[in-house]
Amino acid sequence: MSDEAKASTSVRFGDLSVDIDRRVDGCVVVRPRGRLPAFPARLGDRLHHWAETTPDAVLFAERNGEAGWRKVSYGDALVAVRHLASALLNLKLSRERPLLIFSGNSINHALLGLAANYIGVPHCPVSPPYSLVSRDHAKLKYAVELLTPGLVYAEDGTLFGKAITASVPQTTPVALTCGAVPGRETLGFAALLATPLSPDLDAAVSRVGPDTIAKFLLTSGSTGLPKVVINTQKMLCANQVMIRETMRFLQDQPPVLVDWLPWNHTFGGNHNVGLALFNGGALYIDDGRPTPTGLAATLRNLNEISPTVYFNVPKGFEMLVPALRQDAALRKSLFSRLGAIFFAGASLPAHVWKALQDISEAETGRRVPILTGLGATETAPFSMSVTPETSRSGHVGQPVPGNEIKLVPNGGKWEVRVKGDNVTPGYWRQPEVSAAAFDDEGYYKFGDALRPVDDKDWSKGFDFDGRIAEDFKLASGTWVNTGPLRAQIIAACAPLLRDVVLAGLDRDHLAALLLLDEDACRAAFPDLAMSHDLADLSRNAALRRHVRAGLQRHAQAWSSSSTLVPLAIIIDTPLQIDLGEITDKGSVNQRAVLQHRAPLVEALYATTRPQAVISIDDLGE
């Protein structure tokens, strides 16, 4: 039986056929043949629609301790949103004085965000690590100064008090659900919710249009300080129709999501929250995480709630596979009505992909489609997508209806740029950065490269070909394609590596700084206790032999100067968010790591190599 036949035939997907326009300047424009249907002018219209048609249906649910699930229906959500929006009007919030939310996912967070959206006030969910992990709160202070909030909300004042004190001016109102901030008067969420309806409420709603700013999202900047991406009502609404046209099974029944993905990122906050709201679905807020301590909560939630589509990052799926193999009840619950699996953020390892296919086929008699694509915070985020027939690791498919992409020759690669109603108008209060993000035809520059699956037939779609800015030349002038090379090394050393930082700019050969996946390392080598820190792991002889063997296998398959990695060293201290080495969502900044770990790079190229360096020529320890 073919893979296509094994995939579900009852789950509907859209047509992603395209037209190819090859220009005389060497650029290639790829346009979907499908037209984007009309979309609402504002997201709040969908809340009104479902509150009127299915008022008792669940919109949001979250764990309420051991009491089960706290649920909020569409009807109740609309009532709450109107009262909260009245409170925001009373506080004189505006695009110049937006709402900042410091806390993670919660029903109160969602209702406040929808209330701001409802009256055309931007809200900005700020990454909790900026408050809880950072030591100097520099990124948090920068965001507060740039955005000039009219209200800051945190779920728990005791938890976020230090960050609030460090970054929020005393003149800025702060609202809390619980706890307190020492030395500061605060508003209570309950009091905001009890605000009488403002006589100006409906007039404020009527002024909201397609170009009204709906949200600010912070994204990594090259300087280490975040950029503030403008998200308009048009972007969010158009993007949801793009998703519906691509994953047409969303039109057949209201979706049910069990989702932990953070709302300060476009994947969780725009794509998934919007998907539930736009389609009359329910979002069960997963209080778990893809970590050894957080996985149990996710498994508990998936055992109780069966999603119709399941979103996660590759690490989450990797951790889920062993549990699915061992737990028949979990398999039954997860797959009982699952239309598709969707991942983003990184490539899904081949062994995880196959495991998910095999488990779904054994449980249901079919292979549940595994989907991904290409997007960015600046594209709201859905821009390119695979189909069940073309989906595989590294493939990003074709542009979805409503988008068109331009491929520009750049250093031997095809740099991808995009245009559509889902694309940001720019960055808030950063005109120079905004101007640099677009070309002279108005295409947003992703900074990524794509590679056609078939050079002779570009209608077959595209594979991801790395970040343009991360590629570099060896001293010989040979280009190093870092994206695919990092993925190859991670696969060769699986499952021990989380990421790879490549060195070699203007050097004679490549070398690598290796970032361990600590959970995978402890699982692979049971003698490594949880108490062993990163330095202990990096010195473990068995682990180092495994890494060396992986590098040797890679060298046998990839022996050219642009792919051969003869030397490596394991990073033995955690990457620092304050130094910009790692983002709050776990993405590694190659340039920042090389800059701040310069002694490690020099050790790799030293005439006399330190013992920490792993060489593929060594026989072993």
C-alpha positions in Angstrom: 0.0 0.0 0.0 1.4 3.4 -0.9 1.9 6.2 1.6 -0.8 8.2 -0.1 -3.3 5.4 0.3 -2.3 4.9 3.9 -3.1 8.6 4.6 -6.6 9.5 5.6 -9.0 9.8 2.7 -11.7 11.3 5.0 -9.8 14.4 6.0 -10.1 17.2 3.5 -7.3 19.4 2.3 -7.1 22.3 -0.2 -5.5 22.5 -3.6 -2.0 24.0 -3.4 -1.3 24.0 -7.1 0.7 27.0 -8.3 1.8 28.9 -11.4 5.5 29.6 -12.0 6.6 33.0 -13.4 10.3 33.1 -14.4 11.5 36.7 -14.8 14.2 38.1 -17.0 16.0 39.4 -13.9 16.6 35.8 -12.7 13.9 35.9 -10.0 11.0 33.4 -9.9 7.6 34.2 -8.6 5.3 31.4 -7.4 1.6 32.1 -7.2 -1.2 29.8 -5.9 -3.9 29.2 -8.4 -6.5 29.1 -5.7 -8.1 32.5 -4.7 -8.4 33.5 -1.1 -12.1 33.9 -0.1 -13.3 37.0 1.6 -12.4 37.4 5.3 -13.8 39.5 8.1 -12.6 43.0 8.8 -11.9 42.2 12.5 -11.4 39.2 14.7 -14.1 40.3 17.2 -16.8 39.6 14.5 -16.1 35.9 14.9 -16.6 36.0 18.7 -20.0 37.7 18.1 -20.9 35.1 15.4 -20.2 32.1 17.6 -21.7 33.7 20.7 -24.9 34.1 18.8 -25.0 30.7 17.0 -23.4 28.4 19.6 -23.4 30.4 22.9 -23.0 27.3 25.1 -20.1 25.8 23.2 -16.7 25.8 25.0 -14.2 28.4 23.8 -11.4 28.1 26.5 -10.8 25.6 29.2 -8.0 25.3 31.8 -7.2 23.1 34.7 -8.8 24.1 38.0 -6.6 22.2 40.4 -8.2 18.8 41.2 -11.7 20.1 40.5 -11.4 19.4 36.8 -11.7 21.9 34.0 -12.7 25.5 34.3 -14.6 26.2 31.0 -15.7 29.5 29.4 -18.4 29.3 26.7 -18.6 31.7 23.7 -21.6 33.4 25.2 -19.9 34.0 28.5 -16.7 35.0 26.8 -18.4 37.8 24.9 -20.0 39.1 28.1 -16.6 39.1 29.8 -14.8 40.7 26.9 -17.3 43.6 26.8 -16.9 44.3 30.5 -13.1 44.0 30.3 -13.0 46.2 27.2 -15.0 48.9 29.1 -12.3 48.8 31.8 -9.6 49.3 29.2 -11.5 52.2 27.8 -11.7 53.8 31.2 -8.0 53.4 31.6 -7.5 55.3 28.3 -5.6 52.5 26.6 -4.8 53.0 22.9 -2.2 52.0 20.3 0.2 54.5 22.0 -0.7 53.0 25.4 -1.3 49.3 24.8 -1.8 46.3 27.1 1.2 44.3 28.1 0.7 40.8 29.4 3.6 39.3 31.4 2.1 35.9 32.2 1.7 32.7 30.4 -1.4 31.1 28.9 -4.5 31.3 30.9 -8.2 32.0 30.5 -7.8 35.5 32.1 -4.9 36.2 29.7 -7.1 35.2 26.8 -10.1 37.2 27.8 -8.0 40.4 28.4 -6.3 39.9 25.0 -9.7 39.5 23.3 -11.0 42.6 25.1 -8.2 44.7 23.8 -8.6 43.3 20.3 -12.3 44.0 20.5 -11.9 47.8 20.8 -8.8 48.2 18.7 -6.2 48.3 21.5 -3.0 46.4 20.7 -1.9 43.9 23.3 1.5 42.4 23.6 2.0 39.0 25.4 5.6 39.2 26.7 7.6 36.0 27.1 7.6 34.9 30.7 11.3 34.0 30.6 12.0 37.8 30.1 10.5 38.1 33.6 11.4 34.8 35.3 14.7 33.6 33.7 16.5 36.8 32.8 18.7 38.2 35.5 19.0 41.8 34.3 15.5 42.1 32.7 17.1 44.1 29.9 14.8 42.8 27.2 11.8 43.4 29.4 12.8 47.0 30.2 13.5 47.6 26.5 10.0 46.3 25.5 8.3 48.5 28.2 10.2 51.6 27.1 9.5 51.0 23.4 5.8 50.2 23.8 4.8 52.6 26.6 2.0 50.5 28.0 -1.2 51.9 29.5 -1.7 48.7 31.6 0.5 45.7 32.6 -1.2 42.5 33.5 0.3 39.6 35.4 -1.5 36.5 36.7 0.4 36.3 39.9 2.0 39.4 41.5 4.1 37.4 43.8 5.7 35.5 40.9 6.1 38.5 38.6 6.6 41.2 41.2 10.4 41.4 40.8 10.1 41.9 37.1 7.3 44.5 37.4 9.4 46.4 40.0 12.4 46.3 37.7 10.7 47.4 34.5 7.3 49.0 34.9 7.2 52.7 35.8 5.2 53.5 39.0 2.8 55.6 36.9 1.8 52.7 34.8 -1.3 50.7 36.2 -0.7 47.1 37.0 -3.5 44.5 37.2 -3.2 41.1 38.9 -5.4 38.0 39.4 -3.7 37.1 42.6 -0.6 37.9 44.8 0.8 41.3 45.3 3.8 43.5 44.3 5.5 44.9 47.3 5.3 48.7 47.6 2.8 49.0 44.8 -1.0 49.5 44.5 -2.5 47.2 41.9 -5.9 46.6 40.2 -7.6 43.2 40.6 -8.7 41.2 37.5 -12.1 40.6 39.2 -12.6 44.4 39.5 -11.8 44.9 35.8 -14.3 42.1 35.0 -17.0 43.8 37.1 -16.6 47.2 35.3 -20.0 48.5 34.0 -20.4 48.6 30.3 -19.0 51.9 28.9 -21.3 54.1 26.9 -18.4 54.5 24.5 -18.0 50.7 24.0 -20.0 50.2 20.8 -18.5 53.3 19.2 -15.0 52.0 19.9 -15.8 48.7 18.4 -17.2 50.3 15.2 -13.9 52.1 14.7 -12.0 48.9 14.5 -11.1 48.0 10.9 -8.7 45.8 8.8 -5.7 48.1 9.3 -6.2 48.5 13.1 -3.3 47.1 15.1 -4.5 43.9 16.8 -1.4 42.8 18.5 2.3 43.5 19.1 4.6 40.4 19.1 8.2 40.5 20.2 10.7 38.6 18.0 14.4 38.2 18.2 16.6 41.0 16.8 20.1 40.7 15.5 21.3 43.0 18.3 19.8 40.7 21.0 17.0 43.2 21.7 13.6 42.2 20.4 11.8 43.8 17.5 8.1 44.6 17.9 6.1 43.1 15.0 2.9 44.8 14.1 0.0 42.4 13.7 -3.2 44.0 12.2 -6.7 42.8 12.2 -6.4 42.1 8.4 -3.3 39.9 9.0 -5.0 37.7 11.6 -8.3 37.3 9.8 -6.7 36.7 6.4 -4.4 34.1 7.9 -7.2 32.2 9.5 -8.9 31.9 6.1 -5.7 30.7 4.6 -5.5 28.0 7.2 -9.1 27.0 6.6 -8.5 26.8 2.8 -5.5 24.6 3.3 -6.7 22.4 6.1 -10.3 22.2 4.9 -11.3 19.6 7.5 -11.5 22.6 9.9 -14.6 23.5 8.1 -16.3 20.2 8.7 -16.5 20.3 12.5 -15.4 22.8 15.2 -11.8 21.9 16.1 -10.8 20.8 19.5 -7.2 21.7 20.6 -5.1 20.5 23.6 -2.3 23.0 23.4 0.6 24.3 25.5 2.3 26.4 22.9 3.0 29.9 24.4 0.9 32.8 23.3 3.8 35.2 23.1 4.8 33.3 20.0 2.9 33.5 16.7 2.4 29.7 16.5 0.5 29.4 19.8 -0.9 32.9 20.1 -2.0 33.7 16.5 -2.3 30.4 14.7 -3.8 28.2 17.4 -5.8 30.6 19.5 -7.1 32.1 16.3 -7.9 28.7 14.8 -10.1 27.8 17.7 -11.9 31.2 17.8 -12.3 31.6 14.1 -13.8 28.1 13.6 -16.0 27.9 16.6 -13.7 25.4 18.3 -12.4 24.8 21.8 -8.9 25.3 23.1 -8.0 23.3 26.2 -5.0 25.0 27.7 -2.4 22.3 28.4 -0.5 23.1 31.6 2.2 20.6 30.6 5.5 21.1 28.7 7.8 18.9 26.7 10.1 18.4 29.6 10.6 15.5 32.0 8.7 17.2 34.7 6.0 18.8 32.4 5.2 15.8 30.3 3.0 14.1 32.9 0.5 17.0 32.8 0.3 16.8 29.0 -0.3 13.1 29.1 -3.0 13.6 31.7 -4.8 16.2 29.5 -4.5 14.1 26.3 -6.0 11.1 28.2 -9.0 13.2 29.0 -9.5 15.4 25.9 -9.2 14.0 22.3 -8.0 16.7 19.9 -9.2 16.9 16.3 -5.8 18.4 15.3 -2.7 18.4 17.4 0.1 21.0 17.4 3.5 20.7 18.9 7.2 21.2 18.4 9.5 18.4 17.4 10.8 17.9 20.9 7.2 17.5 22.2 6.5 14.8 19.7 9.8 13.1 20.4 8.9 12.9 24.1 5.3 11.8 23.3 6.3 8.7 21.2 7.5 6.5 24.1 4.4 7.2 26.1 2.2 6.4 23.1 4.0 3.1 22.7 3.4 2.1 26.3 -0.1 3.5 27.0 -3.0 2.0 25.0 -5.5 4.4 26.6 -3.4 7.4 25.6 -3.2 6.1 22.0 -7.0 5.6 21.8 -7.7 9.1 23.2 -5.2 10.9 21.0 -6.1 9.3 17.7 -9.9 8.7 18.2 -10.8 11.8 16.2 -7.4 13.2 15.1 -7.4 14.7 11.6 -3.8 15.8 11.5 -0.6 16.4 13.3 1.2 19.7 12.8 4.7 20.7 13.9 6.8 23.8 13.5 9.9 25.4 15.0 12.4 22.9 13.7 12.7 19.7 11.6 11.0 16.6 12.9 13.6 13.9 13.2 13.1 11.0 10.8 12.8 8.4 13.5 10.1 10.4 15.3 8.2 10.9 12.0 8.2 7.2 11.3 7.2 6.3 14.8 4.2 8.6 14.6 3.2 7.1 11.3 3.5 3.6 12.6 1.6 4.2 15.8 -1.2 6.1 14.1 -1.5 3.3 11.5 -1.6 0.6 14.1 -4.2 2.4 16.1 -6.5 3.6 13.4 -5.7 1.7 10.2 -4.4 4.8 8.5 -1.6 7.2 8.7 -2.6 10.5 10.3 -1.2 13.3 8.1 1.9 15.0 9.5 2.0 18.6 8.4 4.3 21.6 8.5 5.2 24.6 6.4 7.1 27.9 6.5 6.0 31.0 8.3 7.2 33.8 10.6 5.9 36.2 13.2 5.8 38.7 10.3 3.4 36.5 8.3 0.9 35.9 11.1 2.4 33.1 10.7 0.9 30.7 8.0 2.5 31.3 4.6 3.6 28.0 3.1 2.3 24.5 3.6 2.8 20.9 2.7 0.1 18.5 1.7 -0.4 14.9 3.1 1.0 13.6 -0.2 4.2 15.6 -0.2 4.9 15.9 3.5 8.3 14.8 4.7 11.1 16.1 6.9 12.6 19.3 5.6 9.8 20.0 3.1 7.8 23.2 3.4 5.5 22.8 0.4 4.0 25.7 -1.6 2.6 29.1 -0.8 -1.0 29.0 0.4 -3.8 30.9 -1.3 -3.5 34.6 -0.6 0.3 34.5 -0.6 2.8 34.6 -3.3 6.5 34.1 -3.0 9.5 35.5 -4.9 12.7 33.5 -5.1 15.8 35.6 -5.6 19.2 34.2 -6.5 21.6 34.8 -3.6 25.0 33.3 -3.1 24.1 30.1 -5.0 20.8 29.8 -3.2 17.2 30.8 -3.7 16.3 33.4 -1.1 12.5 33.4 -0.4 10.4 36.6 0.0 6.6 36.8 0.4 3.7 39.1 -0.2 0.1 38.8 1.0 -2.6 40.2 3.3 -1.1 38.3 6.2 2.2 40.1 6.0 3.1 42.8 8.6 3.3 46.4 7.6 6.5 46.7 9.7 7.9 47.1 13.2 6.5 49.4 15.8 8.5 52.6 16.2 11.4 51.2 14.2 11.2 52.7 10.7 14.7 51.8 9.6 14.2 48.2 10.6 10.9 48.1 8.8 12.4 49.5 5.6 15.2 47.0 5.6 12.7 44.1 5.9 11.1 44.6 2.5 12.4 44.8 -1.0 11.5 47.5 -3.5 8.5 45.5 -4.7 7.0 45.2 -1.2 8.0 41.5 -0.6 8.9 40.7 3.0 12.3 39.1 3.2 12.2 36.0 5.4 16.0 35.6 5.5 15.5 32.0 4.6 16.5 30.0 1.5 14.4 27.3 -0.3 15.4 24.6 -2.7 13.0 23.2 -5.4 12.3 19.5 -4.9 12.7 19.1 -8.7 14.8 21.6 -10.6 12.7 20.8 -13.7 9.3 21.0 -12.1 9.0 23.6 -9.4 5.3 22.8 -9.0 6.4 19.9 -6.8 7.2 22.4 -4.0 10.3 23.4 -2.0 12.6 22.2 0.8 14.0 24.4 3.5 17.6 25.4 2.6 18.8 27.2 5.7 19.1 30.8 6.9 20.9 33.1 4.4 22.5 35.1 7.2 24.0 32.0 8.9 25.9 30.8 5.8 29.6 31.7 5.5 32.7 31.0 3.4 35.8 29.0 4.4 39.2 30.4 3.7 39.1 28.6 0.4 36.1 30.6 -0.7 33.8 27.6 -0.4 30.3 28.3 0.9 29.0 26.4 3.9 25.3 25.8 3.9 24.7 25.8 7.7 21.1 24.8 7.9 21.2 21.4 6.3 24.6 20.7 7.8 23.4 21.2 11.3 20.4 18.9 10.7 22.8 16.2 9.3 25.0 16.3 12.4 22.1 16.3 14.8 20.7 13.2 12.9 24.1 11.5 12.9 24.5 11.9 16.7 20.8 11.2 17.5 19.3 11.5 20.0 22.0 13.4 22.0 22.2 16.8 20.3 19.7 19.6 20.5 21.6 21.9 18.1 24.9 22.6 16.5 26.8 25.9 16.1 29.2 25.8 13.2 32.5 27.6 13.1 34.9 28.1 10.2 34.5 31.6 8.8 37.8 32.3 6.9 39.3 29.1 8.4 40.7 26.2 6.5 38.2 23.7 7.8 34.9 23.5 9.7 34.5 22.8 13.4 31.4 22.6 15.6 30.1 23.6 19.1 27.6 21.0 20.2 24.6 21.7 22.4 23.4 18.6 24.2 19.8 17.6 24.7 20.2 16.9 28.4 17.0 14.9 28.7 17.9 12.6 25.8 21.4 12.2 27.2 20.2 11.0 30.6 17.7 8.7 28.9 20.4 7.2 26.7 22.9 6.7 29.5 21.1 5.7 32.7 24.2 6.2 34.8 23.8 10.0 34.3 21.7 11.1 37.2 19.4 14.2 37.1 21.9 15.8 39.5 24.6 15.7 36.8 24.9 19.2 35.3 25.9 20.1 31.8 29.6 20.1 32.6 29.2 16.5 34.0 27.4 15.4 30.8 30.1 16.9 28.5 32.8 14.9 30.2 31.0 11.6 30.2 33.3 9.1 28.3 30.4 7.0 26.9 28.5 10.0 25.7 31.6 11.5 24.0 32.3 8.2 22.3 28.7 8.2 20.9 29.1 11.7 19.6 32.5 10.9 18.1 31.0 7.9 16.3 28.2 10.0 15.0 30.7 12.6 13.6 32.7 9.8 12.0 29.6 8.4 10.3 28.7 11.9 9.1 32.3 12.3 7.7 32.0 9.1 5.8 28.9 10.3 4.1 29.8 14.0 3.7 33.5 14.4 3.1 33.7 17.6 1.1 35.3 20.7 2.7 31.9 22.4 3.0 30.4 19.5 5.0 33.2 17.7 6.8 33.3 18.5 10.5 36.6 17.0 11.8 36.5 18.7 15.3 33.9 19.5 17.8 33.5 20.6 21.4 30.6 20.2 23.7 29.2 23.4 25.2 29.4 22.8 29.0 27.5 25.7 30.4 23.9 26.7 29.6 23.3 29.3 26.8 22.3 32.7 28.2 19.1 34.5 27.2 20.5 37.8 28.5 23.4 37.5 26.1 21.1 36.7 23.1 22.6 33.2 22.7 19.2 31.6 22.9 15.7 33.0 22.5 12.8 32.5 24.8 11.4 29.8 22.5 14.7 27.9 22.5 16.1 29.0 19.1 19.9 29.3 19.1 21.5 32.5 17.8 24.6 31.2 15.9 26.3 34.5 15.8 25.9 35.3 19.4 27.1 31.9 20.5 30.2 32.2 18.4 30.8 35.7 19.8 30.4 34.8 23.5 32.0 31.4 23.3 35.1 32.6 21.4 37.5 30.7 23.7 35.8 27.5 22.7 36.2 28.3 19.0 39.9 29.1 19.5 40.3 25.8 21.3 39.0 24.0 18.3 41.6 25.6 16.1 44.5 25.5 18.5 47.7 23.9 17.4 47.7 21.8 20.6 44.1 20.7 21.1 42.6 20.6 24.7 41.2 17.4 25.9 37.7 18.7 25.6 37.9 18.7 21.8 36.4 15.7 20.1 38.3 14.7 16.9 37.0 12.2 14.3 40.6 11.0 13.9 40.9 9.9 17.6 40.5 6.2 18.3 38.6 6.8 21.5 39.1 7.4 25.2 
